[in-house]
Amino acid sequence: IFKRVNRGETARSFSNFLYVLPALVLFVVFVLYPIIFIFQASVLEWNGFSEGKYVGFANYAKLFTNDRAFALAMRNSFYWIFLTIFPQMFIGFFLALLLNGRVWGRNIYRAVFYMPAIVSAVVIGIVWRRIYNPFGGFLSGLADFTGLDFLAQPYLADTQIAIFSVIAVNVWQWTGWSMLLYLAGLQGIDQEMLDAADVDGVNPWQRVRHIYWPLLRHVHSTLILLGVIGALQTFALIHVMTEGGPNNATQMLPTYIFQTAFEQAQMGYASAVSVIL
């Protein structure tokens, strides 16, 4: 009987393994093998075509000691994380509070605010390049019409403000997504708790501070996590609007990897940047 049970458990375990085998094969081929390969390539001087030359950790040493573009990309990644995630959260939370109440046409407002999040980053990049264009763009035209000359700026050509100009576009694009998650969280709060707060004489600010904000902690953490992941994967918007320029002022790690690997044919060096990312 003991042997029969063991055989049955073995057969059951083997059948269970067969169920997960396709996913395991896909993971090995498309995740594990590329990770191992990219580590191996990062210690080579390799153009992606001919045989690579082993250089040890020379690529990493160059990254941290003699690569201004990489330093700017790291700096911009921190800018992107802190200057996109939290403004999106706060503005999205404020919009969710407004549109969670009895506002005329609130479904229309929700759709309008959320719409940028479902539009391709390529399309958004092209549109905002036109808006920022100092020669006939929307903002320069508005400056001419209103006399507000500060609106006419070389937003994407000035190394001091280019990264912040692109960050503003990203905040505009994804604030509606934050609003949507906060709306879902607000609608999941127990109404009896809110009624009890009204009976206790809680004012609107106290309700926001002591009820809404703490109870939406799971939404805060989700937005921060997704925001960090999105910041480290930012490519399309930067590539379309500035291609990392001017003078690498808007360079991000994914765009730097792309340019280094496929435009400059330094596949080994780009692999080192990929490992750091």
N, C-alpha and C positions, 0 to 999 in steps of 0.2 A: 504493500500500500504506500509506504514511504517513497519508494522509487517511482511509483506511478504518479504521486503528487508532484515530485520534483520534475518529472518529465513534462507534466502538464504545465507547471509554472515556467519551465524553460521554453516550451512551445508558445505559451502566452507572451512571454517577454520577447521572444523572437518576432512574433507577429506584431507586437507593439512597436518594435524597432523598425519593422518594414514600413509602418505608417509614417514615421518621422524621417525615414531615409531620404525621400525626395527633398525635404526642407534642409536636411543636413548636407546633402550634396550641393545644393544651391548655395548654402552658407560657405562651404569650403571653397567652391569655385569662385564666387563673386565677392566674398568678404575676407576669409582667412588667407587665401593665396595672394590676393592683391596686397594685403598688409605685409606679409612676409616679403613679397617681391619689392615693395616700395622701400622697405628697410635695406634690402640688399642693394637696390639701385642707388640709395642715398650715400653710399660709401664709394661710388664710382664717379669718374669723370667720363660722362657718356652722353652722346648726342641723340640717342634713341635709335640709331641705325647700325653703326659700326660697333665693334667689340669695345666694351668699356674698360677703363684703366682704373685699378684699385688705388684710391687715394686716402683710405682710412676716414678719419673724421675731419679732413681738411674742409669739406663743404660746410660742416657745422661751425668750424672755427671762423670761416669767412662770414657766415651769416651774422654772427654775434660781434664781430670785430671790424668788419670792413664792407658792410652792405647797408647803405643809407636807405635804399628802397625798402628793404626788409624791415628796418627800424620804423620807417614811416607807416608801413602796413600794420605792424604791431600796434603802433600808437593809434592809428585810425580804427583798429578793431576795438580798442578800449573806448574810444570816442563813440563808436557805433553802439556798443553795448549800453553805455550809461546814458547817452543822449537820445536813444530811440526807445528803449524799453520803458523807462519811467515816464517820459512825456506821454507815450501811448497809453500807459496804464491810467494815469491821472485824468487825461482828457477823455479817454474811453469810459472811465468810471463816472465822470461828470455827465457825459452824454447819456449814459445808461440811466442815471438817476432822473434826468429830465424826461426821457422817453419811456420810463417805466410808469409814469403817472398818467393822468388823463389829459393828454395833449391832442388837440385836433390834428388829424393826419399823421399820427405818430408812426404808422406802418410805412408811410411814404418816406418820412425822415429816416427811419431805420434803414430802408433800402438804399437811400441816397448816400448815407454815411458809410454803409457797408460796401457799396459798389466798387470803390477803388481796390479793395482787397481781392476781388475776383478778376480784375483786369490784368493782362500780362504785363510783367515788369518791363518788357521791351517797348510795349505801347506807351506805358507811363513815362519811360525814359525819353522817348521821342517827343512826347507832348511837352514835358517839362523842359527839355532843351529849347524848344520853341518859346516857352514862357520866359525862360531866363535869358534868351538871346538879347544882347545889348543893342543890336541893330535891327529894330523892327519887331522885337518880341513884345509880349503882352505887358510885362512890367515896365519896360522902357517906354512903351506907348502910353501907359498909365502915368508915368512920370512926366511926360511931355504934356499930357492933358490936364493934370492937376497941379503941376509945378512942384511936385515932391521929388526933387532931383535925387534924393538918396535911394529911390527905387531903381534908378538906372545904374546898375552895378555889373561888372564883369563876373557874375556869380560863379561861373565854371572855369574862368580863366585866371582868377586871382588865387594864388597859392594859399593865402591866409583864410579865405572864406569858402573855397571850393568844397571841402569835405562837409562843412556845415550846411551848404546849400543842398547837397545830395541827401544828407541826413534829414533835412526838413521834408524832402519829398518822401522819404521812407516813412517818416512819422505820419504824414498825410495819408499815405497808402494804407497803413495797417492800424490806424486808430479805430476804424470801424470794426475790425476783428476783435479788438479789446472790448469795445462797446458791446458786441454781440455776446461774448462770454460773460461779461458782467450782467447783462440783461438776464441771461439764463440763470445766473446765480441769484440775482435779486428775486426772480420769480419762484425760486425754490425755497425762499425763507418762509417759515411758518407764519401764517397770518395771525394766529392767536398771540404770538409773541409781540407782534406789532400793535395789536389791539391792547394788550396789557401795558405796553409802553405808553400808549395814548392815555390810558386811564391814570397812569402814574405821572402824567404831565410832562413827558419827555418832549423837548423842542426839536425842530428839524435837524439842527447841528448835532445835538446829542444822539439823535437816532442814527445819523450817518457815522459819527465817531465811535459809538459804543455798541451799535447793533450791526449795521450794514458792513462796515469795513472789517471788523473782526470775523464775522461769519463768512466773508468772502475770501478767507485766507487761502483756500484751495485754488481759487481763481488767480490770486496774486502769484502763487508759486508756479502755476501752469504757465502763465504769461511770461514770467521771468525765465523759466526753463526753455520755452519755445523761442523766446527772444534771443537768448544767448546762442542757441543752435542756429537760428536764422542769421544772426550777426556774423557767425563764423563761416556761414555758407554764402554770404552775399557775393553775387557775381554779376547777374544780368543787368541790374540797375546801374552799377558802376561802369560796366563795360559799354553800355549804350550811351551813357551821359558823358563820361570823361575818359574812358579807357585807362583809368588810373592816373591821368594827368590832372593839372599841368605839373610837370617835373615831379611825378610820383606823389603829388600832394593828396590825391584821393585813392591811392593804392590800397587794396585790401589783399589779404593772403590768397584767396582763390584767384583773383585777377593776376596777381604777381606770379602764382604758379602757372597759370595758363600762358602768360607772356613769356616766362622763362623757358617753359618746356616746348611750346609749339611755335613761338615766333623767334626765339633766340637759339633753339635746338640745344638747350642745356638740361637734358632730361635728368641727369644725375643730381644736379644742383636743385632742380625743381622738386625732386623726390625728397631731398633733405628738408625743404620748406614744407612739404606735405606731411612729413613726420612730425614737425613742430606743430602744425595745425591740428 
